Amino acid sequence: MKSKQPSHRGEVLVIGAGELGGAVVAALSQRDDAPPVTVLLRPANTPRHAQLRNEIMARGAGIAEADVATATVAELATVLAQFHTVVSCIGFAAGSGTQRKITEAALAAGVPRYFPWQFGADYDAIGRGSPQDLFDEQLDVRDMLRAQSATEWVIVSTGMFVSFLFEPDFGVVDLTTNTVNALGSWDTEVTVTTAEDVGVLTAEIIQAQPPIANQVVYVAGDTITYRELADIVERTRGAQVIRNEWTVAHLLDELERNPGDSLCKYRAVFALGRGVAWPKAATFNAIRGISTTTAEEWASKYLSARE
């Protein structure tokens, strides 16, 4: 577990190089004021890992290595201490406790500025004890950050990745049967943003002057109701869709019958409608005049390719 390039305060460390991490690195590297960027990867010797390393270095970024899943807080802190700004792009797939561990390491390292992995819902508004129990850990992270003053923090709330809204397993849009299932009601809203836009907006927030610190920043590609979503699918596909309303009661009952099903948890929490949508007009990108991809623009570009 060691840095592959000399590091010094002032650099940005991006933890993870998946869809989100890759988008953040790409956006930072393309800026005129691009800061030095290092990406933290899990040590591996697979062909895919080698390709990933080459892609990262081709963008001019450095590479550090650590296995977030197995490293201790102290070991992670040793790595993070080399950097000024740490942006965590490791999500729930890394396992329960990972968000707390990375945050503990960032605080122990005395990182001057930290962006935790909170790219998603407004967990304050959702509150503890929601149908998605993983969200309580996100509130633990917020409590840890707000309880100290040595490390500045920025939380970027993006809503759902727009692609996830159309994932077959999520069950909202079923292209095979041309069906849209509303979560909660047809008037329930959801905020969505593309991964690429999240990368661009996160890079803008990182480099903003004067610096943004100790606050939640809301961004949005679009905020729509499930009725509007069904209309978008109809216009995009040129055919009438079947519309089903999955009420909160129905989805909570489904969760009770399948308590370990993560997707049931997500469907229920989004059906409740708390903390999963905010007006686009009041977002960071709208106020600064930064254009983002709408749900209909995304659907027009990608739906036909997924059929």
PEJOFEN-V430453 format. One record per residue. N is the residue number from 1. RES is the residue in three letters. PHI is phi in degrees with one decimal (NA if undefined). OMEGA is omega as a letter, one per 40 degrees, with the letter a starting at -180 (none if undefined). Layout:
n,res,phi,omega
N,RES,PHI,OMEGA
N,RES,PHI,OMEGA
//
This chain:
n,res,phi,omega
1,MET,NA,a
2,LYS,-151.5,i
3,SER,-73.1,a
4,LYS,-87.7,i
5,GLN,-138.2,i
6,PRO,-57.2,a
7,SER,-124.0,i
8,HIS,-152.3,i
9,ARG,-55.5,a
10,GLY,115.4,i
11,GLU,-84.3,i
12,VAL,-105.8,i
13,LEU,-107.6,i
14,VAL,-104.4,a
15,ILE,-89.5,i
16,GLY,98.0,a
17,ALA,-132.6,i
18,GLY,-79.5,a
19,GLU,-58.5,a
20,LEU,-74.8,a
21,GLY,-59.2,i
22,GLY,-62.1,i
23,ALA,-68.1,i
24,VAL,-66.6,i
25,VAL,-62.2,i
26,ALA,-60.7,a
27,ALA,-67.4,i
28,LEU,-63.5,a
29,SER,-69.0,a
30,GLN,-90.1,a
31,ARG,-78.8,i
32,ASP,-65.1,i
33,ASP,-102.3,a
34,ALA,-55.4,i
35,PRO,-83.4,i
36,PRO,-60.9,a
37,VAL,-123.5,i
38,THR,-123.4,i
39,VAL,-113.8,i
40,LEU,-90.8,a
41,LEU,-117.5,i
42,ARG,-74.9,i
43,PRO,-60.2,i
44,ALA,-163.9,a
45,ASN,-124.4,a
46,THR,-80.0,i
47,PRO,-57.5,i
48,ARG,-64.4,i
49,HIS,-66.7,i
50,ALA,-63.0,i
51,GLN,-63.2,i
52,LEU,-62.8,i
53,ARG,-61.6,i
54,ASN,-64.2,i
55,GLU,-64.6,a
56,ILE,-65.9,a
57,MET,-67.3,i
58,ALA,-65.9,i
59,ARG,-86.2,i
60,GLY,85.1,a
61,ALA,-94.5,i
62,GLY,-89.2,a
63,ILE,-132.5,i
64,ALA,-122.1,a
65,GLU,-126.7,i
66,ALA,-169.2,i
67,ASP,-93.3,a
68,VAL,-59.0,a
69,ALA,-69.4,a
70,THR,-108.3,a
71,ALA,-68.3,i
72,THR,-77.8,i
73,VAL,-58.8,a
74,ALA,-64.2,i
75,GLU,-65.9,i
76,LEU,-65.5,a
77,ALA,-61.0,i
78,THR,-60.8,i
79,VAL,-73.5,a
80,LEU,-64.9,a
81,ALA,-63.4,a
82,GLN,-79.1,a
83,PHE,-121.5,i
84,HIS,-82.5,a
85,THR,-121.7,i
86,VAL,-116.2,i
87,VAL,-117.8,a
88,SER,-87.4,i
89,CYS,-116.9,i
90,ILE,-98.8,a
91,GLY,-96.8,a
92,PHE,-63.6,a
93,ALA,-62.5,i
94,ALA,-74.2,i
95,GLY,107.8,i
96,SER,-60.5,i
97,GLY,92.3,a
98,THR,-64.9,a
99,GLN,-65.2,i
100,ARG,-66.0,a
101,LYS,-62.2,a
102,ILE,-63.4,i
103,THR,-65.5,i
104,GLU,-58.1,a
105,ALA,-65.4,i
106,ALA,-62.8,i
107,LEU,-70.8,i
108,ALA,-64.4,a
109,ALA,-77.5,a
110,GLY,69.2,i
111,VAL,-58.7,a
112,PRO,-62.7,a
113,ARG,-145.2,a
114,TYR,-137.6,i
115,PHE,-109.2,i
116,PRO,-71.2,i
117,TRP,-75.6,i
118,GLN,-131.6,a
119,PHE,-71.5,a
120,GLY,171.1,a
121,ALA,-81.3,i
122,ASP,-90.1,a
123,TYR,-68.2,i
124,ASP,-61.4,a
125,ALA,-69.0,i
126,ILE,-69.0,i
127,GLY,80.4,a
128,ARG,-77.5,i
129,GLY,78.0,i
130,SER,-74.3,i
131,PRO,-57.2,i
132,GLN,-96.3,a
133,ASP,-65.1,i
134,LEU,-63.1,a
135,PHE,-67.7,i
136,ASP,-62.0,i
137,GLU,-65.5,i
138,GLN,-63.7,i
139,LEU,-71.7,i
140,ASP,-59.1,i
141,VAL,-61.2,i
142,ARG,-62.9,i
143,ASP,-62.6,i
144,MET,-62.1,a
145,LEU,-70.3,a
146,ARG,-72.7,a
147,ALA,-84.8,a
148,GLN,-133.5,a
149,SER,-132.1,a
150,ALA,-75.4,a
151,THR,-109.1,i
152,GLU,-74.8,a
153,TRP,-133.8,i
154,VAL,-138.1,i
155,ILE,-107.9,i
156,VAL,-108.3,i
157,SER,-94.1,a
158,THR,-113.7,a
159,GLY,76.2,i
160,MET,-76.9,i
161,PHE,-62.2,a
162,VAL,-59.1,i
163,SER,-63.0,a
164,PHE,-65.7,i
165,LEU,-61.0,a
166,PHE,-103.4,a
167,GLU,-67.7,a
168,PRO,-55.6,a
169,ASP,-65.7,a
170,PHE,-68.7,i
171,GLY,88.9,a
172,VAL,-81.2,i
173,VAL,-113.8,i
174,ASP,-115.1,a
175,LEU,-70.5,a
176,THR,-66.6,i
177,THR,-113.9,a
178,ASN,54.1,a
179,THR,-122.8,i
180,VAL,-122.1,i
181,ASN,-109.0,a
182,ALA,-77.7,i
183,LEU,-90.8,a
184,GLY,92.6,i
185,SER,-162.9,i
186,TRP,-70.8,i
187,ASP,-95.5,i
188,THR,-65.4,a
189,GLU,-101.4,i
190,VAL,-144.0,i
191,THR,-95.4,a
192,VAL,-132.5,i
193,THR,-147.2,i
194,THR,-75.0,i
195,ALA,-61.2,i
196,GLU,-63.3,i
197,ASP,-66.6,i
198,VAL,-60.4,i
199,GLY,-61.2,a
200,VAL,-63.1,a
201,LEU,-71.4,i
202,THR,-64.6,i
203,ALA,-61.3,i
204,GLU,-64.3,i
205,ILE,-67.9,i
206,ILE,-59.3,a
207,GLN,-94.4,a
208,ALA,-59.7,i
209,GLN,-125.9,e
210,PRO,-64.0,a
211,PRO,-59.6,i
212,ILE,-87.7,a
213,ALA,-149.7,i
214,ASN,56.0,i
215,GLN,-156.6,i
216,VAL,-92.6,i
217,VAL,-110.2,a
218,TYR,-96.9,i
219,VAL,-126.7,i
220,ALA,-162.9,i
221,GLY,-81.1,a
222,ASP,-165.8,i
223,THR,-128.9,a
224,ILE,-135.6,i
225,THR,-89.8,i
226,TYR,-70.1,i
227,ARG,-64.0,i
228,GLU,-64.8,i
229,LEU,-61.5,i
230,ALA,-60.9,i
231,ASP,-63.1,i
232,ILE,-62.7,i
233,VAL,-63.8,i
234,GLU,-62.7,a
235,ARG,-66.1,a
236,THR,-67.4,a
237,ARG,-95.0,i
238,GLY,67.2,a
239,ALA,-150.5,i
240,GLN,-67.5,i
241,VAL,-102.7,i
242,ILE,-79.8,a
243,ARG,-117.4,i
244,ASN,-121.3,i
245,GLU,-101.2,i
246,TRP,-96.3,a
247,THR,-70.0,i
248,VAL,-58.3,a
249,ALA,-59.9,i
250,HIS,-62.4,a
251,LEU,-73.6,i
252,LEU,-67.9,i
253,ASP,-66.5,i
254,GLU,-61.4,i
255,LEU,-66.7,i
256,GLU,-63.5,i
257,ARG,-79.5,a
258,ASN,-134.0,a
259,PRO,-64.0,a
260,GLY,-97.0,a
261,ASP,-84.1,a
262,SER,-63.3,a
263,LEU,-68.6,i
264,CYS,-63.2,i
265,LYS,-64.3,i
266,TYR,-63.7,a
267,ARG,-60.0,a
268,ALA,-66.4,a
269,VAL,-68.9,i
270,PHE,-72.9,i
271,ALA,-65.9,i
272,LEU,-65.2,i
273,GLY,80.8,i
274,ARG,-90.1,i
275,GLY,73.1,a
276,VAL,-113.9,a
277,ALA,-153.6,i
278,TRP,-149.8,a
279,PRO,-63.8,a
280,LYS,-63.6,a
281,ALA,-62.0,a
282,ALA,-99.0,a
283,THR,-83.5,i
284,PHE,-54.5,a
285,ASN,-70.0,i
286,ALA,-68.2,a
287,ILE,-63.6,a
288,ARG,-92.1,i
289,GLY,70.3,i
290,ILE,-94.6,a
291,SER,-73.1,i
292,THR,-134.7,a
293,THR,-79.4,i
294,THR,-81.9,i
295,ALA,-60.9,a
296,GLU,-69.8,i
297,GLU,-63.4,i
298,TRP,-64.0,a
299,ALA,-62.0,i
300,SER,-61.9,a
301,LYS,-83.5,a
302,TYR,-113.7,a
303,LEU,-60.4,a
304,SER,-62.1,a
305,ALA,-73.9,a
306,ARG,-98.3,a
307,GLU,-73.7,none
//
